[in-house]
Amino acid sequence: WEKSRMRALLLYNQMKSAGKLGTPKPDVAASGVRGVMFDDEDQAWVARWHEAGVCRYRFYPVAEHGFEEAYRLAVNERTSRMEEMHKFMFQRTRFKSGRKPLGTSRT
């Protein structure tokens, strides 16, 4: 046990002296919302999400909506798409003989 502890401490000290130790950073984009970014080339806020393995985008140009409004629209688009994709759905879609659908009262 002491031998492995010494190896771990030696590795830790080597990593520390090489400057390779750091603190993990939170998973936050530069915009403050994951999946929302500003495109400098198009001067637009972009909302990004995935649907069935396909990457989808929606652009909100600053010239059309204004900077703050375009940002708000992009954030709303991203959050609504995430809520839509991650909402709870019952797995049973067909009913066998005499079974009541899930969620109905049994009393």
C-alpha positions in Angstrom: 0.0 0.0 0.0 2.8 2.4 0.9 4.6 1.7 -2.4 1.5 2.6 -4.5 0.9 5.7 -2.3 4.4 6.9 -2.9 4.0 6.4 -6.7 0.8 8.4 -6.7 2.4 11.2 -4.7 5.4 11.2 -7.1 3.1 11.4 -10.1 1.1 14.2 -8.4 4.3 16.2 -7.7 5.5 15.8 -11.3 2.2 16.9 -12.7 2.1 19.9 -10.3 5.6 21.0 -11.2 4.9 20.6 -14.9 1.8 22.9 -14.5 -0.6 20.2 -15.8 -2.9 20.2 -12.8 -5.8 22.6 -12.9 -9.3 23.0 -11.7 -12.1 21.6 -13.9 -14.2 24.3 -15.4 -18.0 24.3 -15.7 -19.7 23.3 -18.9 -20.8 26.8 -20.0 -20.5 28.4 -23.4 -19.2 31.9 -23.9 -22.8 33.1 -24.4 -23.8 31.7 -21.0 -26.1 29.1 -22.5 -24.9 25.8 -23.9 -25.8 25.4 -27.6 -26.2 29.2 -28.2 -23.4 31.1 -29.9 -22.8 34.3 -31.7 -21.7 34.0 -35.3 -19.4 36.9 -36.2 -19.5 36.3 -40.0 -23.3 36.5 -40.2 -23.8 38.8 -37.2 -26.4 36.6 -35.7 -27.2 34.5 -32.6 -27.4 30.8 -33.4 -29.3 28.2 -31.5 -28.0 24.6 -32.0 -29.5 21.3 -31.1 -29.7 17.7 -32.4 -32.8 15.9 -33.7 -32.5 12.2 -34.5 -28.7 12.4 -34.9 -28.9 15.4 -37.2 -27.5 18.8 -36.1 -30.0 21.6 -36.5 -29.4 25.4 -36.4 -31.6 28.4 -36.2 -30.2 31.9 -36.9 -31.4 35.1 -35.4 -29.8 38.1 -37.2 -28.9 41.1 -35.0 -29.9 43.5 -37.8 -33.4 42.1 -37.9 -34.1 41.6 -34.2 -31.6 43.7 -32.3 -28.8 42.2 -30.2 -30.6 41.5 -27.0 -33.8 40.3 -28.6 -31.9 38.0 -31.0 -30.1 36.5 -28.0 -33.3 36.0 -26.1 -34.9 34.3 -29.1 -32.0 32.0 -29.6 -32.0 31.0 -25.9 -35.8 30.4 -26.0 -35.4 28.2 -29.1 -32.7 26.1 -27.6 -34.5 25.6 -24.3 -37.8 24.8 -26.0 -36.1 22.2 -28.3 -34.4 20.6 -25.3 -37.6 20.4 -23.3 -39.4 18.9 -26.3 -36.7 16.3 -26.8 -36.4 15.3 -23.1 -40.1 15.2 -22.0 -41.4 12.0 -20.5 -43.4 9.8 -22.8 -45.2 6.6 -21.8 -43.7 3.5 -23.4 -47.0 1.6 -23.8 -48.7 2.8 -26.9 -51.1 -0.1 -27.6 -53.4 -1.8 -25.2 -53.9 -5.5 -24.7 -57.4 -7.0 -24.0 -59.1 -5.2 -21.1 -56.1 -3.1 -19.9 -56.8 0.5 -19.2 -54.3 3.0 -20.5 -51.5 4.1 -18.2 -52.4 7.2 -16.1 -56.1 6.4 -15.8 -57.7 6.1 -12.3 -58.4 2.5 -11.1 -60.8 3.4 -8.4 
